[in-house]
Amino acid sequence: MAHTSDFMLIRAVLLRDWEPIICNELLPDDEYDDYIPQLMELLEAGASQERIANYLSRVESVTMGVPTIVERTSRVASNLIVAWKAKHKKP
């Protein structure tokens, strides 16, 4: 997937707000890139905060094998929606 401005927006939110594996280190810029296409589809479709948080929870528990913290996935989902809407606001 090309790194469009939408891709980079989602990447920035994930790197800033989502750290399911607490490592207290700087993460590589591409750490969460595998999850961005699905998140972009959800955001483009106008998915709810709950739907996006559920996706993030599934990634944490199934793909990463770490415990999910509902407050974290909900907060990140909200931040993704806010950033997406701000960028795609119609004049």
C-alpha positions in Angstrom: 0.0 0.0 0.0 1.3 3.4 -0.9 1.9 5.7 2.0 -0.8 8.3 1.3 -1.6 11.1 3.6 -4.5 9.0 5.1 -2.1 6.2 5.7 0.4 8.5 7.4 -2.4 10.0 9.5 -3.4 6.6 10.9 0.2 5.7 11.4 0.8 8.8 13.4 -2.1 8.2 15.7 -1.2 4.6 16.3 2.5 5.4 17.0 1.4 8.2 19.4 -1.5 6.6 21.2 -1.3 2.8 20.9 1.3 0.7 22.6 -0.2 -2.7 23.4 3.2 -4.3 24.0 4.7 -2.0 26.6 8.4 -1.7 25.7 9.1 1.9 26.7 11.2 2.4 23.6 10.9 4.3 20.4 9.1 2.1 17.9 10.0 1.8 14.3 7.8 4.0 12.1 6.4 0.9 10.4 5.6 -1.0 13.6 1.8 -1.0 13.0 1.7 -0.7 9.2 0.1 -4.1 8.7 -3.1 -2.9 10.5 -3.5 0.4 8.7 -5.3 -0.9 5.6 -8.1 -2.4 7.6 -8.3 0.7 9.8 -8.5 2.8 6.7 -11.4 0.7 5.4 -13.2 1.0 8.7 -12.7 4.8 8.8 -13.7 5.3 5.2 -16.9 3.3 5.8 -17.7 5.5 8.8 -17.3 2.7 11.4 -18.3 3.4 15.0 -15.8 3.8 17.8 -16.9 0.5 19.1 -16.2 -1.3 15.8 -12.7 0.2 15.5 -12.0 -0.6 19.1 -13.1 -4.2 18.6 -10.7 -4.5 15.6 -7.8 -3.1 17.7 -8.7 -5.5 20.6 -8.7 -8.5 18.2 -5.3 -7.4 16.8 -4.0 -7.2 20.4 -5.3 -10.5 21.6 -5.2 -12.7 18.5 -2.3 -11.3 16.4 0.0 -9.9 19.2 -1.1 -12.3 21.9 -1.3 -9.6 24.6 -4.1 -8.8 27.0 -6.5 -6.2 25.7 -7.2 -3.0 27.7 -10.6 -1.8 26.7 -9.9 1.8 27.8 -6.9 1.9 25.5 -8.5 0.5 22.4 -11.5 2.7 22.9 -9.3 5.8 23.3 -7.2 5.0 20.3 -10.4 4.3 18.2 -11.8 7.7 19.3 -8.5 9.5 18.4 -8.5 7.8 15.0 -12.1 9.0 14.3 -11.4 12.5 15.5 -8.2 12.8 13.3 -10.0 11.2 10.3 -13.0 13.6 10.6 -10.8 16.6 11.0 -8.8 15.7 7.9 -11.9 14.9 5.8 -14.1 17.7 7.0 -16.3 19.0 4.3 -16.3 22.8 3.9 
